[in-house]
Amino acid sequence: MTRPGLEMGKVYLVGAGPGDPGLLTVKGKALLAHADVVIYDALVGSSILELIPPTAERIYAGKHCGAHTLPQEQITALLMEKARTAAVVVRLKGGDPFIFGRGGEEMLALVQAGIPVEVVPGITAGIAASAYAGIPLTHRDLSSSVAFVTGHEAAGKYRPQVNWRALAGAVETLVIYMGMHNLSHIAAELLAGGKAPDTPVALIRWGTTPEQEIHLLRLQTLAGQPSPVAPPSIVVVGAVVSLAGLLPTLRPPVSYCSAALAQPESP
Ligand SMILES: C[S@@+](CC[C@H](N)C(=O)[O-])C[C@H]1O[C@@H](n2cnc3c(N)ncnc32)[C@H](O)[C@@H]1O
């Protein structure tokens, strides 16, 4: 919807969370309800897209494992164009915009172009998918450190930007995004860096959605073989994964008790 006479709209980089609509923030939901334009990525859950008002223009930017349907420059140009004609432009991204979501790059381009922009953090897949699988990323007795790491370094073109061997010795819980195509190499590097072969690993696919799959295995079984699970998946490596069988698993769809969230009536 264009607004004649509007000087400049504002772009909101909104994190949609990993899929379960109950994990969208209150602020993100309110912005969606007032959006004039929504530009969204592939991993935004369908039940979150249902919250977009019919009056808003929807644009699919598509993004899977770093590859865009629209090239990144085109998305940035589109955001700038829409901010000049619409009041509320929501750039909706899966999880959190600033965790492997190119939110930083998009925000910088908008700031440099003089476009007002604000980030609305979301719950990142690494945290939510692990929690739904019954895995706390830290635990007093098992892990005092967590790292979020990208595993998206294409086979054949591998440039060792991530020092897996150093991470193996320095960090107790590793949460790996976009690691499915490179999992065998990552596992071999972690073993070479000193992680024990029997270190527990969780592969969580489509976490927090009705398609959620949780696979529990050991680090040594991943080295030297193709990944047993397809994207989009989160890999959690570390002793905390041993809690997965002890803590309850959340299986979406999760029902929300609206009565529990309602304000108590005054006597
Ligand atoms: C481009 S990154 C975007 C990450 C996103 N910004 C976030 O904070 O969750 C895409 C990767 O996130 C992970 N991912 C996103 N949603 C997921 C989900 N529901 N379950 C498991 N992994 C997910 C996968 O590793 C996927 O390949």
PDBQT file of the ligand as one rigid body, heavy atoms in Angstrom, charges set to zero:
ROOT
HETATM    1  C1  LIG A 301      20.376 -18.918   7.004  1.00  0.00    +0.000 C 
HETATM    2  S1  LIG A 301      20.340 -19.719   8.562  1.00  0.00    +0.000 S 
HETATM    3  C2  LIG A 301      19.195 -18.666   9.390  1.00  0.00    +0.000 C 
HETATM    4  C3  LIG A 301      19.235 -18.786  10.891  1.00  0.00    +0.000 C 
HETATM    5  C4  LIG A 301      18.201 -17.919  11.577  1.00  0.00    +0.000 C 
HETATM    6  N1  LIG A 301      18.491 -16.517  11.369  1.00  0.00    +0.000 N 
HETATM    7  C5  LIG A 301      18.091 -18.211  13.050  1.00  0.00    +0.000 C 
HETATM    8  O1  LIG A 301      18.425 -17.346  13.870  1.00  0.00    +0.000 OA
HETATM    9  O2  LIG A 301      17.629 -19.294  13.401  1.00  0.00    +0.000 OA
HETATM   10  C6  LIG A 301      19.381 -21.144   8.189  1.00  0.00    +0.000 C 
HETATM   11  C7  LIG A 301      19.765 -22.328   9.069  1.00  0.00    +0.000 C 
HETATM   12  O3  LIG A 301      19.185 -22.188  10.361  1.00  0.00    +0.000 OA
HETATM   13  C8  LIG A 301      18.847 -23.440  10.861  1.00  0.00    +0.000 C 
HETATM   14  N2  LIG A 301      17.388 -23.504  11.089  1.00  0.00    +0.000 N 
HETATM   15  C9  LIG A 301      16.508 -22.522  10.853  1.00  0.00    +0.000 A 
HETATM   16  N3  LIG A 301      15.269 -22.884  11.244  1.00  0.00    +0.000 NA
HETATM   17  C10 LIG A 301      15.396 -24.139  11.733  1.00  0.00    +0.000 A 
HETATM   18  C11 LIG A 301      14.486 -25.061  12.330  1.00  0.00    +0.000 A 
HETATM   19  N4  LIG A 301      13.177 -24.770  12.484  1.00  0.00    +0.000 N 
HETATM   20  N5  LIG A 301      14.965 -26.250  12.747  1.00  0.00    +0.000 NA
HETATM   21  C12 LIG A 301      16.263 -26.564  12.617  1.00  0.00    +0.000 A 
HETATM   22  N6  LIG A 301      17.171 -25.727  12.063  1.00  0.00    +0.000 NA
HETATM   23  C13 LIG A 301      16.744 -24.532  11.642  1.00  0.00    +0.000 A 
HETATM   24  C14 LIG A 301      19.318 -24.475   9.862  1.00  0.00    +0.000 C 
HETATM   25  O4  LIG A 301      20.647 -24.822  10.188  1.00  0.00    +0.000 OA
HETATM   26  C15 LIG A 301      19.258 -23.665   8.597  1.00  0.00    +0.000 C 
HETATM   27  O5  LIG A 301      20.068 -24.227   7.593  1.00  0.00    +0.000 OA
ENDROOT
TORSDOF 0
